[in-house]
Structure formats: structure tokens, C-alpha cells
Amino acid sequence: MKYAIQINSGPGQSPSAHGGYQFIKAALADGHEIVRVFFYREGIYQGFAPTGIGNDSLAPDWAGLAGVHGLDLVLCISAAERRGQVPSEIRGKQAAAAGEGFRIGGLGLWMEACLKADRVMVFG
């Protein structure tokens, strides 16, 4: 089974991001494929350095999981810009703004993941 995962909650907001992380670990352990993990809305804070939003950031855990399993972790550029995390003038240098293991991309990447996946899961 192929899954596309969307994470919408940031650190310290709700346990849903942690639930998504645990779901992905379990799915991978059962031999399923994760097409992409897309961080949207407040979920983009999962991939940036802590900014006072919560001390329970999973960023190192996400990066470790991505490194071991080759996961594609995408932070939504529009959500990040609306929250002041990625100034629009550095759109061409997006990789520098994201945390280790993450990249910045648009909603087109999320749509592509949904088309490739058998199931779509949204956490938060």
C-alpha cells in the first residue's frame, strides 16, 4: 500500500503530528510505502528550528526517519511564507530555509503524492 501523509499541526499544538509520525513508522515496518509527507498549515513548524511554538519539536525524529527510509519531507512554501518562515525574496534559495531532512515545495507536490498514493492520511 502506498500512502501520502499530510501533517497540519505544529509542535505543542496537538498530539496529531506525533500520531502521524507513529503511523508512518508502523506503516514502514509493515512494508508499506510512504510516497511523501507534506507539512501544511501549522505543520510547517515541524521542519523549522523551534521558534517558541513548543518545545516538543519532532524535527530531529522526522529527519532521522527520512534519512533511514529515504522519505520525501516537504514543507509547504505558501504556508511557510504566510507564517514568516520563508521570505518571498529567497524563493530561489528555498533549501537553505528548511531544517535537515526537509525541503520546501508547493501544493503541486502534494497533489502529485495524492495521485500516486493508494491512500491519503491527514493528521491535524
C-alpha positions as CSV (number, residue, x, y, z in Angstrom):
1,M,0.0,0.0,0.0
2,K,1.2,3.5,-0.9
3,Y,0.4,6.4,1.5
4,A,0.5,10.1,1.1
5,I,0.6,11.8,4.5
6,Q,-0.3,15.4,5.4
7,I,0.7,16.9,8.8
8,N,-1.2,20.0,9.7
9,S,-0.3,20.6,13.4
10,G,2.9,22.2,14.7
11,P,4.9,21.4,17.8
12,G,3.0,21.9,21.0
13,Q,-0.4,22.2,19.3
14,S,-1.9,18.7,19.5
15,P,-0.6,15.1,19.5
16,S,-1.7,14.6,15.9
17,A,1.8,15.2,14.4
18,H,3.2,12.6,16.8
19,G,0.4,10.3,15.8
20,G,1.3,10.8,12.1
21,Y,4.9,10.1,12.9
22,Q,4.0,6.8,14.7
23,F,1.7,5.8,11.8
24,I,4.5,6.3,9.3
25,K,6.9,4.2,11.4
26,A,4.3,1.4,11.7
27,A,3.4,1.5,8.0
28,L,7.1,1.3,7.0
29,A,7.7,-1.6,9.5
30,D,4.8,-3.4,7.8
31,G,6.4,-2.9,4.4
32,H,4.1,-0.1,3.1
33,E,5.5,2.8,1.1
34,I,5.2,6.5,2.0
35,V,5.0,8.5,-1.2
36,R,5.5,11.8,0.5
37,V,5.0,13.6,3.8
38,F,3.6,17.1,3.3
39,F,3.6,19.6,6.1
40,Y,0.9,22.2,5.7
41,R,-0.6,25.0,7.8
42,E,1.0,25.0,11.3
43,G,2.6,21.7,10.4
44,I,5.4,23.6,8.6
45,Y,6.9,24.4,12.0
46,Q,7.8,20.7,12.3
47,G,10.6,21.4,9.8
48,F,12.0,24.7,11.1
49,A,14.1,25.4,14.2
50,P,12.0,25.9,17.3
51,T,10.5,29.4,17.3
52,G,8.8,29.4,20.7
53,I,5.8,27.5,19.5
54,G,6.5,24.4,21.6
55,N,9.4,22.5,23.0
56,D,8.3,19.2,21.7
57,S,9.5,19.5,18.1
58,L,9.8,16.3,16.2
59,A,12.2,17.8,13.6
60,P,15.1,15.5,14.6
61,D,12.8,12.5,14.6
62,W,11.4,13.3,11.2
63,A,14.9,13.9,9.8
64,G,16.2,10.6,11.2
65,L,13.2,8.7,9.7
66,A,13.8,10.4,6.4
67,G,17.4,9.5,6.4
68,V,16.8,5.8,7.2
69,H,13.9,5.3,4.8
70,G,14.5,8.0,2.2
71,L,11.3,9.8,2.9
72,D,10.4,13.0,1.0
73,L,9.5,15.6,3.7
74,V,8.0,18.7,2.1
75,L,7.2,21.9,3.8
76,C,4.5,24.0,2.0
77,I,6.1,27.1,0.7
78,S,2.9,29.1,0.8
79,A,2.1,28.2,4.4
80,A,5.7,29.0,5.4
81,E,5.6,32.4,3.7
82,R,2.3,33.2,5.4
83,R,3.9,32.5,8.7
84,G,7.0,34.4,8.1
85,Q,9.3,31.4,7.9
86,V,10.4,31.8,4.3
87,P,10.7,35.4,3.0
88,S,9.4,35.6,-0.6
89,E,12.7,37.1,-1.8
90,I,14.5,33.8,-1.1
91,R,12.1,31.6,-3.1
92,G,15.1,30.6,-5.3
93,K,17.1,29.6,-2.3
94,Q,14.5,27.5,-0.6
95,A,16.7,24.7,0.6
96,A,18.6,26.9,3.0
97,A,15.4,27.7,4.9
98,A,14.3,24.2,5.7
99,G,15.7,22.0,8.5
100,E,17.8,19.0,7.9
101,G,15.9,16.3,6.0
102,F,13.2,18.7,4.8
103,R,12.7,20.5,1.6
104,I,10.3,23.3,0.6
105,G,7.8,22.9,-2.2
106,G,4.4,23.8,-3.4
107,L,0.9,22.2,-3.3
108,G,1.6,20.6,-6.7
109,L,3.9,18.2,-4.9
110,W,1.1,17.3,-2.5
111,M,-1.3,16.7,-5.5
112,E,1.3,14.5,-7.2
113,A,1.7,12.5,-4.0
114,C,-2.1,12.0,-3.7
115,L,-2.3,10.8,-7.3
116,K,0.5,8.3,-6.8
117,A,-0.8,7.0,-3.4
118,D,-3.4,4.3,-2.7
119,R,-4.5,6.1,0.5
120,V,-4.2,9.7,1.8
121,M,-3.9,10.3,5.5
122,V,-4.3,13.7,7.1
123,F,-3.1,14.3,10.7
124,G,-4.2,17.5,12.4
